[in-house]
Amino acid sequence: MTKGVIETYRNFLPVGPSTEIISLSEGNTPLIPAERLVGKLGGNFELFLKFEGLNPTGSFKDRGMCLAVTKAVENGAKVVVCASTG
């Protein structure tokens, strides 16, 4: 299992060394070269797309929610609720 986004960026996030991290190993999704798109745009540059569908719930929102849930638990929450937008 890979490190989640919090462990990867821990030094930049509002978590302390003793904070218990709640994670499903989100993040670490592949960068996919978008060469055909660059060609259609007529560019002379590199463009990469992230495949966030490979996150545990299939959404880019997993990255932020792992921190939200971690902080909620750290602050004593026993239950968290998250509304879906689709």
DSSP file (Angstrom, degrees, kcal/mol; ACC not computed):
  #  RESIDUE AA STRUCTURE BP1 BP2  ACC     N-H-->O    O-->H-N    N-H-->O    O-->H-N    TCO  KAPPA ALPHA  PHI   PSI    X-CA   Y-CA   Z-CA
    1    1 A M              0   0    0      0, 0.0     2,-0.1     0, 0.0    24,-0.1   0.000 360.0 360.0 360.0 138.0    0.0    0.0    0.0
    2    2 A T        -     0   0    0     23,-0.2     2,-0.1     1,-0.1    24,-0.0  -0.395 360.0 -90.9 -85.0 163.9    1.3    3.4   -0.9
    3    3 A K        -     0   0    0     -2,-0.1    -1,-0.1     1,-0.1     2,-0.1  -0.451  44.9-122.6 -67.9 145.1    1.6    6.4    1.4
    4    4 A G     >  -     0   0    0     -2,-0.1     4,-2.0     1,-0.1    23,-0.2  -0.259  30.8 -93.5 -81.1 176.9   -1.5    8.7    1.4
    5    5 A V  H  > S+     0   0    0     21,-0.4     4,-2.1     1,-0.2    22,-0.1   0.822 122.6  55.6 -63.5 -33.3   -1.4   12.3    0.5
    6    6 A I  H  4 S+     0   0    0      2,-0.2     4,-0.5     1,-0.2    -1,-0.2   0.938 109.0  45.8 -68.1 -44.9   -1.1   13.4    4.2
    7    7 A E  H >4 S+     0   0    0      1,-0.2     3,-0.5     2,-0.2     4,-0.2   0.890 113.3  51.3 -63.6 -37.4    2.0   11.3    4.8
    8    8 A T  H 3< S+     0   0    0     -4,-2.0    -1,-0.2     1,-0.2    -2,-0.2   0.899 126.3  23.5 -65.5 -40.8    3.5   12.6    1.5
    9    9 A Y  T >< S+     0   0    0     -4,-2.1     3,-2.3    -5,-0.2     4,-0.5   0.055  81.5 129.3-114.9  23.6    2.9   16.3    2.3
   10   10 A R  G X   +     0   0    0     -3,-0.5     3,-1.5    -4,-0.5     5,-0.5   0.829  68.3  59.3 -50.5 -41.7    2.7   16.1    6.1
   11   11 A N  G 3  S+     0   0    0      1,-0.3    -1,-0.3    -4,-0.2    -2,-0.1   0.687 109.3  45.2 -64.6 -17.1    5.3   18.9    6.6
   12   12 A F  G <  S+     0   0    0     -3,-2.3    -1,-0.3    -6,-0.2    -2,-0.2   0.412 103.2  78.2-105.3   0.1    3.0   21.3    4.7
   13   13 A L  S <  S-     0   0    0     -3,-1.5     2,-2.2    -4,-0.5    -7,-0.0  -0.724  90.6-103.6-113.6 159.5   -0.3   20.3    6.4
   14   14 A P  S    S+     0   0    0      0, 0.0     2,-0.4     0, 0.0    -3,-0.1  -0.302  81.3 112.6 -80.4  57.8   -1.9   21.2    9.8
   15   15 A V        -     0   0    0     -2,-2.2    -2,-0.1    -5,-0.5     6,-0.0  -0.987  57.1-138.1-128.1 140.4   -1.1   17.8   11.4
   16   16 A G    >   -     0   0    0     -2,-0.4     3,-1.3     1,-0.1    -3,-0.0  -0.356  32.7 -98.3 -89.6 173.6    1.3   17.2   14.2
   17   17 A P  T 3  S+     0   0    0      0, 0.0    -1,-0.1     0, 0.0    -7,-0.0   0.759 124.3  45.5 -63.8 -24.5    3.8   14.4   14.6
   18   18 A S  T 3  S+     0   0    0      2,-0.1     2,-0.2     0, 0.0    -3,-0.0   0.419  82.2 123.1 -99.8   2.0    1.4   12.5   16.9
   19   19 A T    <   -     0   0    0     -3,-1.3     2,-0.6     1,-0.1    52,-0.1  -0.459  64.4-128.0 -66.0 127.5   -1.7   13.0   14.7
   20   20 A E        -     0   0    0     -2,-0.2     2,-0.4    50,-0.1    54,-0.1  -0.677  25.5-137.4 -76.1 121.4   -3.3    9.7   13.8
   21   21 A I        -     0   0    0     -2,-0.6     2,-0.7    -6,-0.0    46,-0.1  -0.689   8.9-154.2 -87.1 127.7   -3.7    9.8   10.0
   22   22 A I        +     0   0    0     -2,-0.4     2,-0.3    44,-0.4    48,-0.3  -0.904  36.7 150.7 -98.7 114.5   -7.0    8.5    8.6
   23   23 A S        -     0   0    0     -2,-0.7    -2,-0.0    46,-0.1   -19,-0.0  -0.995  49.6-164.3-149.9 148.4   -6.2    7.3    5.0
   24   24 A L  S    S-     0   0    0     -2,-0.3    -1,-0.0    38,-0.1   -21,-0.0  -0.056  72.1 -92.1-114.8  26.7   -7.2    4.9    2.3
   25   25 A S        +     0   0    0      1,-0.1   -23,-0.2   -24,-0.1   -22,-0.1   0.876  67.5 176.3  62.5  41.0   -3.9    5.6    0.4
   26   26 A E        +     0   0    0     36,-0.1   -21,-0.4    29,-0.1     2,-0.1  -0.242  41.7  34.3 -69.2 164.6   -5.5    8.3   -1.6
   27   27 A G        +     0   0    0    -23,-0.2   -25,-0.1    25,-0.1   -23,-0.0  -0.449  63.4 103.6  84.8-164.3   -3.3   10.3   -4.0
   28   28 A N        +     0   0    0      1,-0.2    -1,-0.1    -2,-0.1   -26,-0.0   0.810  53.0 159.8  55.5  31.8   -0.4    8.8   -5.9
   29   29 A T        -     0   0    0      1,-0.1    -1,-0.2    23,-0.0    23,-0.1  -0.552  44.4 -94.7 -81.8 151.9   -2.6    8.7   -9.1
   30   30 A P        -     0   0    0      0, 0.0    21,-1.9     0, 0.0     2,-0.5  -0.282  22.9-131.8 -72.4 150.2   -0.7    8.5  -12.4
   31   31 A L  E     -A   50   0A   0     19,-0.2    19,-0.2    17,-0.0    17,-0.0  -0.880  24.8-157.4 -92.7 127.5    0.2   11.4  -14.6
   32   32 A I  E     -A   49   0A   0     17,-3.3    17,-2.5    -2,-0.5     2,-0.1  -0.934  16.8-122.8-112.9 123.0   -0.8   10.7  -18.2
   33   33 A P  E     -A   48   0A   0      0, 0.0     2,-0.4     0, 0.0    15,-0.2  -0.405  16.2-156.7 -62.4 135.2    0.9   12.4  -21.1
   34   34 A A     >  +     0   0    0     13,-3.1     4,-2.1     1,-0.2     5,-0.2  -0.492  34.1 150.6-110.9  59.6   -1.6   14.3  -23.2
   35   35 A E  H  >  +     0   0    0     -2,-0.4     4,-2.2     1,-0.2    -1,-0.2   0.879  70.0  51.4 -63.7 -41.0    0.4   14.4  -26.4
   36   36 A R  H  > S+     0   0    0      1,-0.2     4,-2.2     2,-0.2    -1,-0.2   0.891 109.6  50.8 -64.7 -38.0   -2.6   14.4  -28.8
   37   37 A L  H  > S+     0   0    0      2,-0.2     4,-1.9     1,-0.2    -1,-0.2   0.906 108.6  51.4 -65.3 -41.3   -4.2   17.2  -26.9
   38   38 A V  H  X>S+     0   0    0     -4,-2.1     5,-2.2     1,-0.2     4,-0.6   0.917 109.5  51.4 -59.5 -42.7   -1.0   19.3  -27.1
   39   39 A G  H ><5S+     0   0    0     -4,-2.2     3,-0.9     1,-0.2    -2,-0.2   0.905 108.9  49.6 -61.0 -42.4   -1.0   18.6  -30.9
   40   40 A K  H 3<5S+     0   0    0     -4,-2.2    -1,-0.2     1,-0.3    -2,-0.2   0.820 110.5  50.8 -66.6 -30.2   -4.6   19.8  -31.2
   41   41 A L  H 3<5S-     0   0    0     -4,-1.9    -1,-0.3    -5,-0.2    -2,-0.2   0.545 108.9-127.9 -83.1  -7.1   -3.7   22.9  -29.3
   42   42 A G  T <<5 +     0   0    0     -3,-0.9    -3,-0.2    -4,-0.6     2,-0.1   0.778  56.1 153.6  68.4  26.8   -0.8   23.5  -31.6
   43   43 A G      < -     0   0    0     -5,-2.2     2,-0.2    -6,-0.2    -1,-0.2  -0.430  51.6-147.4 -92.2 162.6    1.6   23.8  -28.7
   44   44 A N  S    S+     0   0    0     -2,-0.1     2,-0.3     2,-0.1    -1,-0.1  -0.613  71.8  87.5-119.1  65.9    5.2   23.2  -28.1
   45   45 A F  S    S-     0   0    0     -2,-0.2     2,-0.4     2,-0.0    -2,-0.1  -0.934  77.3-102.4-153.5 169.1    4.9   22.1  -24.5
   46   46 A E        -     0   0    0     -2,-0.3     2,-0.4    -8,-0.0    -2,-0.1  -0.842  32.4-172.6-101.1 141.4    4.3   19.1  -22.4
   47   47 A L        -     0   0    0     -2,-0.4   -13,-3.1     2,-0.0     2,-0.4  -0.999   1.3-173.0-136.2 131.7    0.9   18.5  -20.8
   48   48 A F  E     -A   33   0A   0     -2,-0.4     2,-0.4   -15,-0.2   -17,-0.0  -0.946   8.9-153.1-124.9 146.1    0.0   15.8  -18.3
   49   49 A L  E     -A   32   0A   0    -17,-2.5   -17,-3.3    -2,-0.4     2,-0.4  -0.915  16.4-129.2-115.5 144.0   -3.4   14.8  -16.9
   50   50 A K  E     -A   31   0A   0     -2,-0.4     2,-1.2   -19,-0.2   -19,-0.2  -0.774   9.9-142.6 -91.7 136.9   -4.0   13.2  -13.5
   51   51 A F    >   +     0   0    0    -21,-1.9     3,-1.5    -2,-0.4   -20,-0.0  -0.688  29.9 167.8 -97.4  79.3   -6.2   10.1  -13.4
   52   52 A E  G >   +     0   0    0     -2,-1.2     3,-1.9     1,-0.3    -1,-0.2   0.602  60.0  84.6 -72.3 -11.0   -8.0   10.8  -10.2
   53   53 A G  G 3  S+     0   0    0      1,-0.3    -1,-0.3    -3,-0.1     6,-0.1   0.626  79.0  68.0 -64.4 -11.9  -10.5    8.0  -10.9
   54   54 A L  G <  S+     0   0    0     -3,-1.5    -1,-0.3     4,-0.1    -2,-0.1   0.420  75.2 108.5 -88.9   1.6   -7.9    5.7   -9.4
   55   55 A N  S X  S-     0   0    0     -3,-1.9     3,-1.5     1,-0.1   -29,-0.1  -0.342  92.7 -94.7 -67.9 162.1   -8.4    7.2   -5.9
   56   56 A P  T 3  S+     0   0    0      0, 0.0    -1,-0.1     0, 0.0    -3,-0.0   0.824 125.8  28.9 -52.4 -38.9  -10.3    4.9   -3.4
   57   57 A T  T 3  S-     0   0    0      2,-0.3     3,-0.1     0, 0.0    -3,-0.1   0.357 115.0-109.1-103.6   6.3  -13.7    6.5   -4.1
   58   58 A G  S <  S+     0   0    0     -3,-1.5     2,-0.3     1,-0.2    -4,-0.1   0.686  83.5 106.9  79.8  18.6  -12.9    7.4   -7.7
   59   59 A S  S >  S-     0   0    0      1,-0.1     3,-1.3    -6,-0.1    -2,-0.3  -0.956  73.9-133.2-134.4 148.0  -12.8   11.1   -7.0
   60   60 A F  T >> S+     0   0    0     -2,-0.3     3,-1.4     1,-0.2     4,-0.5   0.721 101.9  77.7 -64.5 -20.4  -10.3   13.9   -6.6
   61   61 A K  H 3> S+     0   0    0      1,-0.3     4,-2.5     2,-0.2    -1,-0.2   0.686  73.0  78.2 -66.3 -17.7  -12.2   14.8   -3.5
   62   62 A D  H <> S+     0   0    0     -3,-1.3     4,-1.9     1,-0.2    -1,-0.3   0.857  86.1  61.6 -57.7 -34.4  -10.5   12.0   -1.6
   63   63 A R  H <> S+     0   0    0     -3,-1.4     4,-0.7    -4,-0.2    -1,-0.2   0.929 112.7  33.4 -60.3 -47.3   -7.4   14.1   -1.3
   64   64 A G  H  X S+     0   0    0     -4,-0.5     4,-2.1    -3,-0.2     3,-0.3   0.849 113.6  59.0 -77.9 -34.8   -9.1   16.8    0.7
   65   65 A M  H  X S+     0   0    0     -4,-2.5     4,-2.9     1,-0.2     5,-0.3   0.828  96.8  60.9 -67.7 -31.0  -11.5   14.5    2.6
   66   66 A C  H  X S+     0   0    0     -4,-1.9     4,-2.0    -5,-0.2   -44,-0.4   0.906 109.5  43.3 -63.2 -37.5   -8.7   12.5    4.1
   67   67 A L  H  X S+     0   0    0     -4,-0.7     4,-2.6    -3,-0.3     5,-0.2   0.907 113.1  51.8 -71.2 -41.3   -7.4   15.6    5.8
   68   68 A A  H  X S+     0   0    0     -4,-2.1     4,-2.1     1,-0.2    -2,-0.2   0.918 113.8  43.4 -61.2 -43.7  -10.9   16.7    6.8
   69   69 A V  H  X S+     0   0    0     -4,-2.9     4,-2.6     2,-0.2     5,-0.2   0.902 112.3  53.3 -69.8 -40.8  -11.6   13.3    8.4
   70   70 A T  H  X S+     0   0    0     -4,-2.0     4,-2.3    -5,-0.3    -2,-0.2   0.931 112.6  44.1 -58.0 -46.6   -8.2   13.2   10.1
   71   71 A K  H  X S+     0   0    0     -4,-2.6     4,-1.8     2,-0.2    -1,-0.2   0.871 111.3  54.0 -68.5 -36.8   -8.7   16.6   11.7
   72   72 A A  H  <>S+     0   0    0     -4,-2.1     5,-2.8    -5,-0.2    -2,-0.2   0.934 112.0  44.0 -62.1 -45.6  -12.3   15.7   12.7
   73   73 A V  H ><5S+     0   0    0     -4,-2.6     3,-1.9     1,-0.2    -2,-0.2   0.905 110.5  55.2 -65.2 -41.6  -11.1   12.6   14.5
   74   74 A E  H 3<5S+     0   0    0     -4,-2.3    -1,-0.2     1,-0.3    -2,-0.2   0.843 107.6  51.1 -59.2 -33.3   -8.2   14.6   16.0
   75   75 A N  T 3<5S-     0   0    0     -4,-1.8    -1,-0.3    -5,-0.1    -2,-0.2   0.263 129.6 -94.4 -91.1  11.6  -10.8   17.0   17.4
   76   76 A G  T < 5 +     0   0    0     -3,-1.9    -3,-0.2     1,-0.3    -2,-0.1   0.499  67.2 157.6  97.2   4.5  -12.9   14.2   19.0
   77   77 A A      < -     0   0    0     -5,-2.8    -1,-0.3    -6,-0.2     3,-0.1  -0.394  21.7-174.7 -65.2 137.7  -15.5   13.5   16.3
   78   78 A K  S    S+     0   0    0      1,-0.3     2,-0.3    -2,-0.1    -1,-0.2   0.629  74.3  28.0-100.7 -22.8  -17.1   10.1   16.5
   79   79 A V        -     0   0    0     -7,-0.1     2,-0.4     2,-0.0    -1,-0.3  -0.994  63.4-169.3-139.7 142.2  -19.1   10.4   13.3
   80   80 A V        -     0   0    0     -2,-0.3     2,-0.4    -3,-0.1   -11,-0.0  -0.978   5.9-159.8-129.5 148.6  -18.6   12.4   10.1
   81   81 A V        -     0   0    0     -2,-0.4     2,-0.4     2,-0.0    -2,-0.0  -0.986   4.5-170.4-127.7 137.1  -21.0   13.0    7.3
   82   82 A C        -     0   0    0     -2,-0.4     2,-0.2     2,-0.0    -2,-0.0  -0.983  15.4-140.9-130.9 122.1  -20.1   14.1    3.8
   83   83 A A        -     0   0    0     -2,-0.4     2,-0.4     1,-0.0    -2,-0.0  -0.543  18.5-132.1 -77.8 145.4  -22.7   15.1    1.2
   84   84 A S        -     0   0    0     -2,-0.2    -1,-0.0     1,-0.1    -2,-0.0  -0.770   7.7-156.3 -96.9 143.6  -22.2   14.0   -2.4
   85   85 A T              0   0    0     -2,-0.4    -1,-0.1     1,-0.0    -2,-0.0   0.280 360.0 360.0 -99.4   9.8  -22.5   16.4   -5.3
   86   86 A G              0   0    0      0, 0.0    -2,-0.0     0, 0.0    -1,-0.0   0.343 360.0 360.0 167.8 360.0  -23.3   13.7   -7.8
